């Protein structure tokens, strides 16, 4: 009897991942509430993405005890509870940032992330089709760029205006 076993477990005695699993089980059994405790002190990336996990006890090579998988657990809990709906987009932003090298850690992790997030990413899209991400450049150069990565070198003093269109994020780096 899961219901009875759930009442015997004190969530305060569990690790962070254990509390996430405890909350997921509660939700699976039809209980609501409790997700607000997951919103306590998320870590924030430079671009505003939210993630959870203790860097000191999070192992990069561990399939379950790393910040990506712990953040995915929080995402699943918050998605089922109205208290965290505004946070979900910032968590999805974190996962896009984590894929900056073109991949997540391994196939298992990639499958877990896509299985959890892809339905919500697709639900964000207006209409039935995805708009291609395009970078419009004007000023020193006039171009419509839709193949990435793209590189352009400006001469000193040249000005450039940049505009992005499309349904997915685009990361731009500039340096001198």
C-alpha positions as CSV (number, residue, x, y, z in Angstrom):
1,X,0.0,0.0,0.0
2,X,1.8,3.1,-1.3
3,X,-0.5,5.5,0.5
4,X,0.4,4.0,3.9
5,X,4.1,3.8,3.2
6,X,4.1,7.4,2.1
7,X,2.7,8.6,5.4
8,X,5.5,6.7,7.3
9,X,8.2,8.6,5.4
10,X,9.3,12.0,6.7
11,X,10.4,14.1,3.8
12,X,12.8,16.0,6.0
13,X,14.8,12.9,6.6
14,X,15.3,12.4,2.8
15,X,18.0,13.8,0.5
16,X,17.1,16.4,-2.1
17,X,16.5,13.7,-4.7
18,X,14.6,11.6,-2.2
19,X,12.2,14.5,-1.5
20,X,11.7,15.0,-5.2
21,X,10.8,11.3,-5.6
22,X,8.6,11.5,-2.5
23,X,6.7,14.4,-4.0
24,X,6.4,12.7,-7.4
25,X,4.9,9.6,-5.7
26,X,2.5,11.8,-3.8
27,X,1.4,13.4,-7.0
28,X,1.1,10.1,-8.7
29,X,-1.3,9.0,-5.9
30,X,-3.4,12.1,-6.5
31,X,-2.2,14.5,-3.8
32,X,-1.6,18.1,-4.6
33,X,0.6,20.7,-2.9
34,X,4.0,20.5,-1.5
35,X,5.8,21.6,-4.6
36,X,6.4,25.1,-3.2
37,X,9.2,23.6,-1.1
38,X,11.0,22.9,-4.4
39,X,11.0,26.6,-5.3
40,X,13.3,27.4,-2.3
41,X,16.6,28.8,-3.4
42,X,17.1,27.7,-7.0
43,X,20.5,28.5,-8.5
44,X,20.5,30.9,-11.4
45,X,22.6,30.9,-14.5
46,X,24.1,33.9,-16.2
47,X,21.2,33.9,-18.7
48,X,18.5,33.5,-16.1
49,X,18.0,29.7,-16.2
50,X,17.0,28.0,-12.9
51,X,18.6,24.8,-11.7
52,X,18.8,22.7,-8.5
53,X,21.4,20.5,-7.0
54,X,24.2,20.6,-4.5
55,X,27.5,21.1,-6.4
56,X,29.4,19.6,-3.5
57,X,27.5,16.3,-3.5
58,X,26.6,16.3,-7.2
59,X,28.7,14.0,-9.3
60,X,29.1,14.8,-13.0
61,X,29.5,11.2,-13.9
62,X,26.6,9.8,-11.8
63,X,23.4,9.2,-13.8
64,X,21.1,10.3,-11.0
65,X,23.1,12.5,-8.7
66,X,23.9,15.5,-10.9
67,X,22.4,18.9,-11.2
68,X,20.8,18.1,-14.6
69,X,18.9,15.1,-13.3
70,X,18.0,16.8,-10.0
71,X,16.7,19.8,-11.9
72,X,14.7,17.4,-14.1
73,X,13.1,15.9,-11.0
74,X,12.1,19.4,-9.8
75,X,10.7,20.2,-13.2
76,X,8.4,17.1,-13.1
77,X,7.1,18.0,-9.7
78,X,6.5,21.7,-10.6
79,X,4.8,20.8,-13.8
80,X,2.1,18.9,-11.9
81,X,1.5,21.8,-9.5
82,X,0.3,25.2,-10.4
83,X,2.6,26.9,-7.9
84,X,5.7,26.4,-10.2
85,X,4.3,27.1,-13.7
86,X,6.2,30.4,-14.1
87,X,9.4,28.7,-13.1
88,X,9.2,26.0,-15.8
89,X,10.3,28.2,-18.7
90,X,13.4,29.3,-16.7
91,X,14.2,25.6,-16.1
92,X,13.9,24.8,-19.8
93,X,16.3,27.7,-20.4
94,X,18.8,26.1,-18.1
95,X,18.7,22.8,-20.1
96,X,19.3,24.7,-23.4
97,X,22.3,26.4,-21.8
98,X,23.6,23.1,-20.6
99,X,23.6,21.8,-24.1
100,X,25.9,24.5,-25.2
101,X,28.6,22.0,-26.4
102,X,26.0,20.3,-28.7
103,X,25.0,17.6,-26.3
104,X,24.1,16.7,-22.8
105,X,26.2,14.2,-20.8
106,X,25.1,10.9,-22.4
107,X,22.3,9.1,-24.2
108,X,20.4,8.2,-21.1
109,X,20.4,11.8,-19.8
110,X,19.5,13.2,-23.2
111,X,16.5,10.8,-23.5
112,X,15.3,11.7,-20.0
113,X,15.5,15.4,-20.7
114,X,13.8,15.2,-24.1
115,X,11.1,12.9,-22.8
116,X,10.3,15.4,-20.0
117,X,10.8,18.7,-21.8
118,X,10.0,18.2,-25.5
119,X,6.2,18.2,-25.0
120,X,6.4,21.5,-23.2
121,X,8.8,23.0,-25.8
122,X,6.5,22.0,-28.6
123,X,3.4,23.4,-26.8
124,X,5.1,26.8,-26.7
125,X,5.2,26.9,-30.5
126,X,2.4,29.0,-32.2
127,X,0.5,27.0,-34.8
128,X,1.5,23.7,-36.3
129,X,5.0,24.5,-37.5
130,X,8.2,25.7,-36.0
131,X,9.6,29.0,-37.3
132,X,13.2,28.7,-38.3
133,X,15.5,30.8,-36.2
134,X,17.0,33.6,-38.3
135,X,19.5,36.3,-37.5
136,X,19.0,39.6,-39.4
137,X,22.1,41.8,-39.6
138,X,22.2,45.3,-40.9
139,X,24.8,48.1,-40.8
140,X,28.3,47.1,-41.7
141,X,26.8,44.0,-43.4
142,X,23.3,43.2,-44.5
143,X,22.4,39.5,-44.2
144,X,19.8,37.0,-43.2
145,X,21.6,34.1,-41.4
146,X,19.9,30.7,-40.8
147,X,22.9,28.4,-40.8
148,X,24.9,28.3,-37.6
149,X,27.5,28.7,-36.3
150,X,28.1,31.9,-38.1
151,X,31.1,34.2,-37.8
152,X,31.7,37.7,-39.0
153,X,34.5,40.1,-38.1
154,X,33.8,43.8,-37.9
155,X,36.4,46.4,-38.5
156,X,37.0,48.9,-35.7
157,X,34.3,51.5,-35.6
158,X,31.8,49.6,-37.7
159,X,28.3,49.4,-36.4
160,X,26.0,46.4,-36.6
161,X,22.3,45.9,-35.7
162,X,21.1,42.5,-34.8
163,X,17.6,41.0,-34.8
164,X,16.5,37.4,-34.1
165,X,13.3,35.8,-35.2
166,X,12.1,32.2,-34.8
167,X,10.9,29.9,-32.1
168,X,14.1,28.8,-30.4
169,X,16.9,30.6,-28.6
170,X,20.0,31.9,-30.4
171,X,23.2,32.6,-28.6
172,X,25.4,35.5,-29.8
173,X,29.0,36.1,-28.7
174,X,30.8,39.3,-29.3
175,X,34.3,40.2,-28.3
176,X,37.2,42.5,-29.1
